[in-house]
């Protein structure tokens, strides 16, 4: 017998500047992006009274709290990125690590976080 599972996906954005260290190209200089962020959560049980896995609004608010830490900042000056290159890959991991502790772990699980510098360039982070 197959087990049921539901997934929710929300997106948001933030604006910030960064410099990619040891890159050897234009992006090593100061520049900025309007980053798109998408997250997916999954779970096996819906709330009996609402029929929801998790309220979209709650998930968006938790993501917004994490992104507030990055929005309109120079990422290289953020404590986390002082020793780690603020690439899209590392941004996705940062957001994943912060967000997973804000979720009701016994009900939903964070599947992945995606960060895009532009529509054609996306980085995903997931734990396997």
N, C-alpha and C positions, 0 to 999 in steps of 0.2 A: 504494500500500500504506500502510495506517495504521500509525503508530508507537505503541508501547505507552507508557503512563505510569501510575505509581502515585502515590497521595496518602496521607499520614498526617495525622491530626488528633488533638491532645491538648489537654486543658484542665487548668487549675489555678486557684487563687485567691489573693488576698492582701487584707489589711485595712490601711487607712490613712485618714488625714484629709487634707483639703485645703480651700482657699478659692478660689473662682473669681473672678478679678480682672475688674473692669469688666463684671460680669454684670448688676447692677441687680436682683437678686432674692434670694430666701432663700439660694441656694447661694453667695452672696458671703460669707456668714458661715461660720465654722468648722463643719465637719460631716465625717462619715466614711462609708465604704462598705466592704462586703465585695465587692471587685471580682472578677468572673469573667474569666478570660483564656483564650482559645482560639487555637491556632496551627495552621496547615496548612503542610506541606512537600510537595514533589513531586520525582519523579525518574524516570528512564527505565531504570535498571538495578538489578536485585536482586542482592544479594550471592550469589554462586553456592553458597557453603557453607551459608548459612542460609535462602536464599529470602526475605530481608527487604530492604526498601528501607533501613530504619534501625530499630534496636531502639527500641520505644516507650519503654523505660526510659531510654535515653540521651537521647532527645528531652525527656522529662519532667524529667530531671536538669538539662539545659541551661536549660530554662525556669525551673526552680526557682532556679537560680543567679542569673538575671536578676531574678526576683521578690523574692528575699531582699533586694535593694537597696532595695525599696519597702515591704516588709511591716512593719507597725506603725511607720510613720514619718509625719511630717507632710510631705506632698509639696512644699509651698511652700518648705520649708527644704532640699530636695535641690538640689545644685549645678545640675543640669540645668534644674530648674523655677524657679530664682530669677528668670529673665528670661522664661520661657515659661509661660503659664497651664497648670496641671495638669488640663486637661480630659481626658475619656476619649479624644478624638481624639489629643491630644498624648501621652498615656500609651501608646496603641497604637503610635505612631511610635517612642517611646523604646524600648519592648520590642522592636519589629521591628529597630531599628538595633543594639541590643545582641546580640540572638539571632542575626542573620544572620552575624555574625563567629565564632560558636561552632559553626556547622554545617560539616560536610565539604562545602565548596562544589563540589567536583568530582563529588559523588554526589547531593546533594539541594539543592534550592533552596527558600527560604522563600517561600511564596505570599502569606500574609496573617496579620495578628494582629488579633484582636477583643478589645475590652475592654467589659465591661458593668457598669454601676453597679447595675442591677437587671435582671431577666429581660426586661423590655419595652423597655430602652434600651441599644442596642449601637452601638459605633463600630468601624469596620474601617479598617486601614491596609494598603496594598499599594503596591509600586512598579510602574509601568507603563512 
